Amino acid sequence: MTAIGVWAPYATRVRALVGGEPVGLVAGADGWWSGADAEPGTDYAFLLDDSDEPLPDPASRWQPYGVHGASRVYDQAAYPWGDADWRGQALPGAVIYELHVGTFTPGATFDTAVERLDHLVGLGITHVEVLPVNAFNGVWNWGYDGVDWYAVHEAYGGPDGLKRFVDACHARGLAVVLDVVYNHLGPSGNYLPRFGPYLKSGRNTWGDLVNLEEPQVRRFVIENALMWLRDFHVDALRLDAVHALHDSSPVHVLAELAAAVDALSIETGRELTLIAESDLNDPVMITPRTEGGYGLAAQWDDDVHHALHSLLTGETQGYYCDFGSLPTLAKVFTSAFLHDGTYSTFRGRNHGKPVDRATTPGFRFVVCLQNHDQVGNRAVGDRLPELTSPGLLRVGAVLLLSSAFTPMLWMGEEWAASTRWPFFTSHPEPELGEATAKGRLEEFGNHGWDVSQMIDPQDPSAYRSAILDWTELAAPAHVEMLDLYRRLIALRAAEPDLADPDLLRVAVDYDEDARWLVVHRGAFRVVANFGATEQAVPLAAGEIVLATGPAEALDGTVRLGPESAAIVRLAP
């Protein structure tokens, strides 16, 4: 039997509707109500005060009827795990692959995603990062509109489906990173404010603030994170937009969460990792708690993405306005952040704090050429292959996968997928769909994009167009790009210098006028020609171990064809 209870300090009376029969619950300390139980598989809901409206459990582990329906008792111990010997994957040396279950395969489930895991193994991936899978309203969605934080979206395969996916990843040596959202709740199906003070006054980009000063809400967040790591055997969590976590408590919720995860790691004997998405450019995220930081393992670094994207595409509008030059790329490759206390034109103020390069290894920064945000938050969801030339696309891959940081790929990037990934929703409420589309039009218009080409997010074609086309792998151009990614990842794994995270050992030479750049990586030099003509780049004698175009190493120079890159091993 499973005990059924709920935190509902706002209620004066609570009944549990168990298998269709109401059971009165007993008030306890701190707003908790208890006194019912049920067998696994039993449907249940809560009735608050004198209302006859059944509400799902705020901490439901299973929502088979969607976010507005009854909850179902789930037995976490019933799944027959096959990963008893799994101890996890450390972040140093990792290559992360970000995917969205609903568009990774046409089947749009955990089980169909498993069918493509061997492709990731062959690519050399170590960590599979999955966009949020907790329950949201509708059938398809990016996942960031979740309202049942503890339940797995039923259309993907529910809780057992996620466990099968994690188990299959571990069987192949792949660690699983799960994207979780604690900074806001979605607009439909959020019943938490009916139960208690889950939200507080104030707004962030997506809505009301989560009430992190309330002890029970903090517990709700931290226990949720521990559930994914403990009960679903997930190896790491990517914490969405932590800059939107407004917490004035003496100990920030991120520091408290990191301490709890470290304790669980010791208890389970598994490598457990927390990665923050933050636009603050503040190393407090990854600074040890003993030194006043939050003690997370890593954080996303958008400045590296922006520097590469602007150089490859020529885009300098919006938040790209301070990027696009070789000196900018040189700074982020050696210092992680461009804005580390410097003036941000886009923000209209000084922004960020410097990274201590002597004590902060580069693997603590997750960087990319593309990700779900940078593709999906464009007006039409166009990927890099539409925005730059094939030659520069290869240059970007070489620079990313030979950097001192932790590289992350966006699904399909490895074969230069042509499928766009626009913003898509399936809100059952027409008014919510209309409001969402209007908001996106305003956002994209402010960024300077042509919104006339934007697909209505509610149009099913927006979702269908985002599904990866795996048949592209039969086309020669896609095969060639996939081969380059495989060779780059294999070279990074085989040559410690190309994965060395010591930022003090990274140096960059460049000629802005000639459009060439050289990155020093131990015994290797990574040479890139962004120009439209052949370049003779000054370089000590060495052997070319990889090139994306015509390349010749001569005494004192390396000749590179236009828009190409090479990795050169210096002569002993």
C-alpha positions as CSV (number, residue, x, y, z in Angstrom):
1,M,0.0,0.0,0.0
2,T,1.1,3.6,-0.7
3,A,0.3,6.4,1.7
4,I,-1.6,9.3,0.2
5,G,-1.1,12.8,1.6
6,V,-0.7,16.4,0.5
7,W,0.7,19.8,1.6
8,A,-2.3,22.1,1.5
9,P,-1.9,24.9,4.1
10,Y,-4.6,27.0,2.3
11,A,-7.3,24.4,2.9
12,T,-9.5,24.0,6.0
13,R,-10.7,20.6,4.8
14,V,-9.1,18.0,2.5
15,R,-10.6,14.8,1.1
16,A,-8.8,12.2,-1.1
17,L,-10.9,10.7,-3.8
18,V,-9.4,7.2,-3.9
19,G,-10.7,4.9,-6.6
20,G,-13.8,7.2,-6.8
21,E,-14.5,7.1,-3.1
22,P,-13.9,10.2,-0.9
23,V,-11.7,9.7,2.2
24,G,-11.3,12.5,4.8
25,L,-7.7,13.4,5.5
26,V,-6.4,14.5,8.9
27,A,-4.6,17.9,9.3
28,G,-1.0,17.6,10.7
29,A,1.9,20.0,11.3
30,D,3.0,22.6,8.7
31,G,0.0,22.3,6.5
32,W,0.3,18.5,5.7
33,W,-2.7,16.3,5.4
34,S,-2.7,12.5,5.6
35,G,-4.8,9.4,6.4
36,A,-5.4,7.6,3.1
37,D,-3.6,4.8,1.2
38,A,-4.0,2.8,-2.0
39,E,-2.5,0.1,-4.0
40,P,-0.3,0.9,-7.0
41,G,-2.3,1.6,-10.1
42,T,-5.2,3.2,-8.2
43,D,-6.5,6.6,-9.4
44,Y,-6.8,9.4,-6.9
45,A,-7.3,13.1,-6.6
46,F,-7.9,15.7,-3.9
47,L,-11.0,17.7,-3.0
48,L,-10.2,21.0,-1.2
49,D,-12.6,22.6,1.3
50,D,-16.2,22.2,0.1
51,S,-15.3,22.0,-3.6
52,D,-16.3,18.9,-5.6
53,E,-13.6,19.6,-8.2
54,P,-11.0,16.8,-8.1
55,L,-7.5,18.1,-8.4
56,P,-4.4,16.1,-9.3
57,D,-1.7,15.6,-6.7
58,P,0.9,18.4,-6.8
59,A,3.6,15.7,-6.4
60,S,1.9,13.1,-8.6
61,R,4.3,10.5,-10.0
62,W,1.9,9.5,-12.8
63,Q,-0.7,11.5,-14.8
64,P,-2.2,9.0,-17.3
65,Y,-5.1,11.3,-18.2
66,G,-3.0,14.5,-18.6
67,V,-2.4,17.4,-16.3
68,H,-6.1,18.1,-15.6
69,G,-7.0,14.4,-14.8
70,A,-6.7,12.2,-11.8
71,S,-3.3,11.1,-10.5
72,R,-2.3,7.4,-10.3
73,V,-0.4,5.7,-7.6
74,Y,3.0,4.6,-9.0
75,D,5.3,2.0,-7.5
76,Q,8.9,3.3,-7.9
77,A,10.4,0.0,-6.8
78,A,8.6,-2.2,-9.4
79,Y,10.8,-1.5,-12.4
80,P,13.5,-4.2,-12.9
81,W,16.6,-2.1,-13.4
82,G,19.5,-3.7,-15.3
83,D,22.2,-1.1,-14.5
84,A,23.5,-2.3,-11.1
85,D,27.1,-1.9,-12.1
86,W,26.7,1.6,-13.5
87,R,28.7,4.2,-11.7
88,G,28.1,7.2,-14.0
89,Q,30.3,9.4,-16.3
90,A,32.5,12.2,-15.1
91,L,32.1,15.6,-16.8
92,P,35.8,16.1,-17.8
93,G,36.2,14.8,-21.3
94,A,32.5,14.6,-21.9
95,V,30.7,15.3,-25.2
96,I,27.0,16.1,-24.6
97,Y,24.1,15.5,-27.1
98,E,21.0,17.5,-26.5
99,L,17.7,16.0,-27.8
100,H,13.9,16.5,-27.5
101,V,12.1,13.2,-27.2
102,G,9.1,14.4,-29.1
103,T,11.1,15.3,-32.3
104,F,14.2,13.1,-32.0
105,T,12.3,10.3,-33.8
106,P,9.0,10.1,-35.7
107,G,7.7,7.8,-33.0
108,A,8.2,10.6,-30.4
109,T,8.6,8.2,-27.4
110,F,11.3,7.1,-25.1
111,D,11.2,3.6,-26.7
112,T,11.7,4.9,-30.3
113,A,14.5,7.2,-29.0
114,V,16.3,4.0,-27.7
115,E,16.4,2.7,-31.3
116,R,18.8,5.6,-32.2
117,L,21.1,5.3,-29.2
118,D,23.6,3.2,-31.1
119,H,24.0,6.1,-33.5
120,L,25.1,8.3,-30.5
121,V,27.5,5.6,-29.3
122,G,29.1,5.5,-32.8
123,L,29.4,9.2,-32.8
124,G,31.4,9.2,-29.6
125,I,28.8,10.8,-27.3
126,T,29.2,10.4,-23.5
127,H,26.1,12.2,-22.1
128,V,22.6,12.4,-23.6
129,E,20.8,15.5,-22.5
130,V,17.0,15.3,-22.7
131,L,14.7,18.3,-22.8
132,P,12.1,18.4,-19.9
133,V,9.8,15.4,-19.8
134,N,7.6,16.3,-16.8
135,A,3.9,16.5,-17.6
136,F,2.6,19.5,-19.6
137,N,-0.8,20.2,-21.1
138,G,-1.3,19.0,-24.7
139,V,0.5,16.3,-26.7
140,W,3.6,18.2,-28.0
141,N,5.5,21.0,-26.5
142,W,9.2,21.9,-25.9
143,G,8.6,20.8,-22.3
144,Y,9.2,24.1,-20.5
145,D,5.4,24.5,-19.9
146,G,5.5,21.6,-17.3
147,V,3.1,21.8,-14.4
148,D,3.4,18.4,-12.8
149,W,7.1,18.4,-11.9
150,Y,7.1,14.9,-10.5
151,A,5.2,13.1,-13.3
152,V,6.6,12.0,-16.7
153,H,4.7,13.1,-19.8
154,E,2.4,10.2,-20.7
155,A,2.6,10.6,-24.5
156,Y,6.4,10.0,-24.3
157,G,5.9,6.7,-22.4
158,G,5.2,7.7,-18.8
159,P,7.5,6.9,-15.9
160,D,8.4,3.4,-17.0
161,G,9.2,4.7,-20.4
162,L,11.8,7.1,-19.0
163,K,13.3,4.3,-16.9
164,R,13.6,2.0,-20.0
165,F,15.4,4.9,-21.8
166,V,17.8,5.5,-18.9
167,D,18.5,1.8,-18.5
168,A,19.2,1.5,-22.3
169,C,21.5,4.5,-22.2
170,H,23.5,3.0,-19.3
171,A,23.7,-0.4,-21.0
172,R,25.6,1.5,-23.8
173,G,27.8,3.5,-21.5
174,L,25.8,6.7,-22.0
175,A,25.1,9.0,-19.0
176,V,21.7,10.8,-19.0
177,V,21.3,14.5,-18.3
178,L,17.7,15.6,-17.6
179,D,16.6,19.2,-18.2
180,V,14.5,20.4,-15.2
181,V,12.6,23.7,-14.7
182,Y,12.2,25.2,-11.3
183,N,11.9,28.9,-12.2
184,H,8.3,28.8,-13.3
185,L,5.2,26.7,-14.1
186,G,3.3,26.4,-17.4
187,P,0.1,28.3,-18.0
188,S,-2.3,25.4,-18.1
189,G,-2.9,22.8,-15.4
190,N,-1.0,24.6,-12.6
191,Y,-3.1,23.8,-9.6
192,L,-0.4,24.4,-7.0
193,P,-1.6,27.8,-5.9
194,R,-4.9,26.2,-4.9
195,F,-3.0,24.1,-2.3
196,G,-0.5,26.5,-0.8
197,P,2.0,29.4,-1.3
198,Y,4.0,27.9,-4.1
199,L,4.2,31.2,-5.8
200,K,5.0,34.8,-4.6
201,S,4.6,38.3,-5.9
202,G,6.9,39.3,-8.7
203,R,7.3,38.1,-12.3
204,N,10.1,36.7,-14.4
205,T,10.0,36.1,-18.2
206,W,7.5,33.3,-17.9
207,G,5.2,34.3,-15.1
208,D,4.9,34.4,-11.3
209,L,7.9,33.7,-9.2
210,V,8.4,30.4,-7.4
211,N,8.3,31.0,-3.6
212,L,11.7,29.7,-2.7
213,E,11.7,31.4,0.7
214,E,8.9,29.0,1.8
215,P,10.6,25.9,3.4
216,Q,8.0,23.4,2.0
217,V,8.4,24.8,-1.5
218,R,12.2,24.5,-1.2
219,R,11.7,20.9,-0.1
220,F,9.4,20.4,-3.1
221,V,12.1,21.5,-5.5
222,I,15.0,19.6,-3.9
223,E,13.1,16.4,-3.4
224,N,12.0,16.6,-7.0
225,A,15.7,16.8,-8.1
226,L,16.7,13.9,-5.9
227,M,13.8,11.8,-7.2
228,W,15.1,12.0,-10.8
229,L,18.6,11.1,-9.7
230,R,17.6,8.4,-7.2
231,D,14.5,6.8,-8.5
232,F,15.0,7.2,-12.3
233,H,18.8,6.7,-12.1
234,V,19.4,10.0,-14.1
235,D,23.1,11.0,-13.9
236,A,22.8,14.8,-14.1
237,L,20.4,17.6,-14.1
238,R,20.5,20.7,-16.3
239,L,18.8,23.4,-14.3
240,D,16.8,25.7,-16.6
241,A,17.4,29.5,-16.4
242,V,18.6,29.7,-12.8
243,H,18.9,33.5,-13.1
244,A,15.1,33.4,-12.8
245,L,15.3,31.7,-9.4
246,H,14.7,34.6,-7.0
247,D,15.8,33.5,-3.6
248,S,16.7,35.8,-0.7
249,S,17.3,33.0,1.8
250,P,20.6,32.9,3.8
251,V,21.6,29.8,1.8
252,H,20.6,30.0,-1.9
253,V,18.5,27.1,-3.0
254,L,21.1,26.1,-5.6
255,A,23.7,25.7,-2.9
256,E,21.3,23.6,-0.7
257,L,20.4,21.5,-3.8
258,A,24.1,20.9,-4.6
259,A,24.8,19.8,-1.1
260,A,21.9,17.3,-1.2
261,V,23.0,15.9,-4.5
262,D,26.6,15.5,-3.3
263,A,25.2,13.5,-0.3
264,L,23.1,11.3,-2.7
265,S,26.2,10.7,-4.9
266,I,28.1,9.4,-1.9
267,E,25.1,7.3,-0.8
268,T,24.6,5.7,-4.2
269,G,28.2,5.5,-5.3
270,R,27.3,7.1,-8.6
271,E,28.7,10.3,-10.3
272,L,25.9,12.9,-10.0
273,T,26.2,16.3,-11.7
274,L,24.3,19.6,-11.7
275,I,24.7,22.0,-14.6
276,A,23.2,25.5,-14.5
277,E,21.8,27.4,-17.4
278,S,22.6,31.0,-16.4
279,D,22.9,34.3,-18.3
280,L,24.5,36.0,-15.4
281,N,28.1,35.3,-16.5
282,D,28.8,34.7,-12.8
283,P,31.3,32.0,-11.7
284,V,29.5,31.8,-8.3
285,M,27.5,29.0,-9.9
286,I,30.6,26.7,-10.1
287,T,32.6,28.2,-7.2
288,P,32.9,25.7,-4.3
289,R,30.5,26.2,-1.4
290,T,33.4,26.4,1.0
291,E,34.4,29.6,-0.9
292,G,31.0,31.1,-0.9
293,G,29.7,29.7,-4.2
294,Y,26.9,27.4,-5.0
295,G,29.0,24.4,-5.8
296,L,27.5,23.2,-9.1
297,A,29.6,21.2,-11.5
298,A,29.1,23.3,-14.6
299,Q,27.2,26.1,-16.3
300,W,26.2,26.9,-19.9
301,D,28.3,29.6,-21.5
302,D,26.3,31.5,-24.1
303,D,29.2,33.9,-24.8
304,V,31.1,31.1,-26.6
305,H,28.0,30.2,-28.7
306,H,27.5,33.9,-29.6
307,A,31.1,34.4,-30.6
308,L,31.1,31.4,-32.9
309,H,27.6,32.0,-34.3
310,S,28.3,35.6,-35.2
311,L,31.6,34.7,-36.9
312,L,30.0,31.9,-38.9
313,T,26.8,33.7,-39.9
314,G,27.6,37.4,-39.8
315,E,24.6,38.1,-37.6
316,T,25.3,41.0,-35.1
317,Q,21.7,42.0,-34.2
318,G,20.1,41.7,-30.8
319,Y,22.2,39.9,-28.2
320,Y,24.9,39.2,-30.9
321,C,25.7,42.9,-31.1
322,D,29.0,42.8,-29.2
323,F,30.2,39.6,-31.0
324,G,31.4,38.8,-34.5
325,S,35.1,39.6,-34.4
326,L,38.2,37.3,-34.0
327,P,39.4,39.2,-30.9
328,T,36.0,38.4,-29.3
329,L,36.4,34.7,-30.1
330,A,40.0,34.8,-28.7
331,K,38.7,36.2,-25.4
332,V,36.0,33.7,-24.9
333,F,38.2,30.8,-25.8
334,T,40.8,31.8,-23.2
335,S,38.5,33.4,-20.5
336,A,35.1,31.7,-21.0
337,F,33.1,35.0,-20.8
338,L,33.3,38.0,-23.1
339,H,31.3,40.1,-20.6
340,D,33.2,39.6,-17.3
341,G,32.5,43.0,-15.9
342,T,32.7,44.8,-19.3
343,Y,30.0,46.8,-20.9
344,S,27.2,44.9,-22.6
345,T,25.7,47.0,-25.4
346,F,22.6,44.7,-25.5
347,R,21.9,45.1,-21.8
348,G,23.0,48.8,-21.6
349,R,25.2,48.2,-18.6
350,N,28.3,46.4,-17.3
351,H,27.7,42.7,-17.0
352,G,29.3,39.6,-15.6
353,K,32.3,38.7,-13.4
354,P,35.7,37.3,-14.4
355,V,36.6,33.7,-14.3
356,D,39.7,32.7,-12.3
357,R,41.5,30.8,-15.1
358,A,44.0,29.4,-12.7
359,T,41.4,27.5,-10.6
360,T,38.5,27.0,-12.9
361,P,38.9,24.3,-15.5
362,G,37.2,24.8,-18.9
363,F,35.1,21.6,-18.7
364,R,32.9,23.5,-16.2
365,F,31.5,25.5,-19.1
366,V,29.1,23.8,-21.5
367,V,29.4,25.3,-25.0
368,C,27.8,24.7,-28.4
369,L,27.3,25.8,-31.9
370,Q,23.5,25.2,-31.7
371,N,21.0,24.2,-29.0
372,H,17.3,24.1,-28.6
373,D,17.2,27.8,-27.5
374,Q,19.4,29.2,-30.2
375,V,17.6,27.4,-33.0
376,G,14.1,27.3,-31.6
377,N,14.0,30.9,-30.5
378,R,14.5,32.2,-34.0
379,A,11.5,33.3,-36.0
380,V,11.4,30.1,-38.2
381,G,13.6,27.8,-36.2
382,D,16.3,27.7,-38.9
383,R,19.5,25.8,-38.1
384,L,23.1,26.8,-38.9
385,P,23.2,25.1,-42.3
386,E,20.7,27.6,-43.6
387,L,22.7,30.5,-42.1
388,T,26.2,29.9,-43.2
389,S,28.3,28.0,-45.8
390,P,29.2,24.3,-45.6
391,G,32.8,25.4,-45.3
392,L,32.3,27.6,-42.3
393,L,30.0,25.0,-40.8
394,R,32.9,22.7,-40.7
395,V,35.2,25.4,-39.3
396,G,32.7,25.8,-36.4
397,A,32.7,22.1,-35.7
398,V,36.5,21.9,-35.6
399,L,36.7,24.9,-33.2
400,L,34.0,23.6,-30.9
401,L,35.3,20.0,-30.6
402,S,38.9,21.0,-30.0
403,S,38.1,23.7,-27.3
404,A,38.9,23.6,-23.6
405,F,35.2,23.5,-22.8
406,T,32.6,20.7,-22.6
407,P,31.1,20.6,-26.1
408,M,27.4,20.0,-26.6
409,L,25.7,19.1,-29.9
410,W,22.1,19.7,-30.8
411,M,20.3,16.7,-32.3
412,G,21.0,16.4,-36.0
413,E,23.8,18.8,-35.9
414,E,26.3,16.0,-36.5
415,W,24.9,15.4,-40.0
416,A,24.0,19.1,-40.8
417,A,20.2,18.3,-40.5
418,S,18.1,20.4,-42.7
419,T,14.9,20.2,-40.6
420,R,14.0,23.4,-38.9
421,W,13.0,23.4,-35.2
422,P,10.5,26.2,-34.7
423,F,8.6,26.9,-31.5
424,F,5.6,24.6,-31.3
425,T,2.7,24.1,-28.8
426,S,-0.5,22.1,-28.6
427,H,-2.5,24.0,-26.0
428,P,-6.1,22.7,-25.9
429,E,-7.3,26.1,-24.9
430,P,-7.7,28.3,-28.1
431,E,-7.2,31.5,-26.2
432,L,-3.9,30.3,-24.7
433,G,-2.7,29.3,-28.2
434,E,-3.5,32.7,-29.6
435,A,-1.8,34.5,-26.7
436,T,1.3,32.4,-27.1
437,A,1.5,33.1,-30.9
438,K,1.1,36.8,-30.3
439,G,3.9,36.9,-27.7
440,R,6.3,35.1,-30.0
441,L,5.5,37.5,-32.8
442,E,6.4,40.5,-30.6
443,E,9.5,38.8,-29.3
444,F,10.8,37.9,-32.8
445,G,9.9,41.4,-34.2
446,N,11.9,43.1,-31.4
447,H,14.9,40.9,-32.4
448,G,14.8,42.2,-36.0
449,W,13.7,39.0,-37.7
450,D,11.1,38.8,-40.5
451,V,8.1,37.4,-38.6
452,S,6.0,37.1,-41.7
453,Q,7.6,33.6,-42.2
454,M,6.9,32.4,-38.7
455,I,4.6,29.4,-38.4
456,D,1.8,29.6,-35.8
457,P,3.1,27.5,-32.9
458,Q,-0.3,25.9,-32.6
459,D,-0.3,24.8,-36.2
460,P,0.5,21.0,-36.2
461,S,2.9,21.6,-39.1
462,A,5.1,23.6,-36.7
463,Y,5.6,20.4,-34.7
464,R,5.8,18.0,-37.6
465,S,8.4,20.1,-39.4
466,A,10.7,19.8,-36.3
467,I,10.9,16.0,-36.4
468,L,14.4,14.8,-37.5
469,D,14.6,13.3,-40.9
470,W,16.9,10.3,-40.4
471,T,16.7,9.4,-44.1
472,E,19.1,12.3,-44.7
473,L,21.9,10.1,-43.5
474,A,21.8,8.4,-46.9
475,A,22.8,11.6,-48.7
476,P,26.6,12.1,-49.4
477,A,26.8,15.6,-48.0
478,H,25.2,14.6,-44.7
479,V,27.4,11.5,-44.6
480,E,30.5,13.6,-45.0
481,M,29.5,15.9,-42.2
482,L,28.8,13.0,-39.9
483,D,32.2,11.6,-40.7
484,L,33.8,14.9,-39.7
485,Y,32.1,14.9,-36.4
486,R,33.0,11.3,-35.7
487,R,36.7,12.0,-36.5
488,L,36.7,15.1,-34.4
489,I,35.2,13.5,-31.4
490,A,37.5,10.5,-31.7
491,L,40.5,12.7,-32.0
492,R,39.4,14.7,-28.9
493,A,39.1,11.4,-27.0
494,A,42.5,10.1,-28.2
495,E,44.6,13.2,-27.7
496,P,44.5,14.7,-24.2
497,D,45.8,18.0,-25.4
498,L,42.6,18.6,-27.4
499,A,40.4,18.1,-24.4
500,D,42.8,19.8,-21.9
501,P,40.5,22.1,-19.7
502,D,43.4,24.2,-18.4
503,L,42.5,27.7,-19.6
504,L,45.9,29.0,-18.8
505,R,47.3,26.7,-21.5
506,V,45.0,28.1,-24.2
507,A,46.4,30.9,-26.4
508,V,45.0,32.4,-29.6
509,D,46.7,34.2,-32.4
510,Y,44.7,35.9,-35.2
511,D,44.7,38.3,-38.0
512,E,41.4,40.2,-38.2
513,D,42.1,41.6,-41.6
514,A,43.2,38.3,-43.2
515,R,40.5,36.4,-41.2
516,W,42.6,33.6,-39.9
517,L,42.9,32.3,-36.3
518,V,45.2,29.8,-34.5
519,V,44.3,28.2,-31.2
520,H,47.2,26.7,-29.1
521,R,46.2,23.3,-27.7
522,G,49.3,21.8,-26.2
523,A,51.2,20.0,-29.0
524,F,48.5,20.9,-31.4
525,R,47.5,24.1,-33.3
526,V,43.9,24.5,-34.5
527,V,44.0,26.7,-37.5
528,A,40.9,28.3,-39.0
529,N,40.5,30.4,-42.2
530,F,37.2,32.4,-42.1
531,G,38.1,34.2,-45.3
532,A,36.9,33.6,-48.8
533,T,40.4,33.2,-50.2
534,E,43.3,30.9,-49.5
535,Q,45.5,31.9,-46.6
536,A,49.1,31.2,-45.6
537,V,49.0,31.2,-41.8
538,P,52.4,31.5,-39.9
539,L,53.0,28.3,-38.0
540,A,55.9,26.2,-36.8
541,A,56.5,23.0,-38.7
542,G,54.1,20.2,-38.1
543,E,51.8,17.4,-39.4
544,I,48.2,18.0,-40.5
545,V,46.1,15.4,-38.6
546,L,42.7,16.6,-39.8
547,A,41.6,19.2,-42.4
548,T,38.2,20.2,-43.7
549,G,39.5,21.4,-47.1
550,P,42.7,21.9,-49.0
551,A,45.6,22.2,-46.5
552,E,49.4,22.0,-46.7
553,A,51.9,22.3,-43.9
554,L,55.1,24.0,-45.1
555,D,58.1,25.1,-43.0
556,G,56.8,28.2,-41.2
557,T,53.3,28.3,-42.6
558,V,50.1,26.3,-43.1
559,R,48.3,27.0,-46.3
560,L,44.5,26.7,-45.9
561,G,41.8,26.8,-48.6
562,P,39.0,29.3,-48.1
563,E,36.5,28.7,-45.3
564,S,38.4,25.7,-43.9
565,A,40.2,24.5,-40.8
566,A,42.9,22.1,-39.9
567,I,44.4,20.5,-36.8
568,V,48.2,20.4,-36.9
569,R,50.5,18.4,-34.6
570,L,53.7,20.3,-34.1
571,A,57.0,18.6,-34.8
572,P,58.8,17.4,-31.7
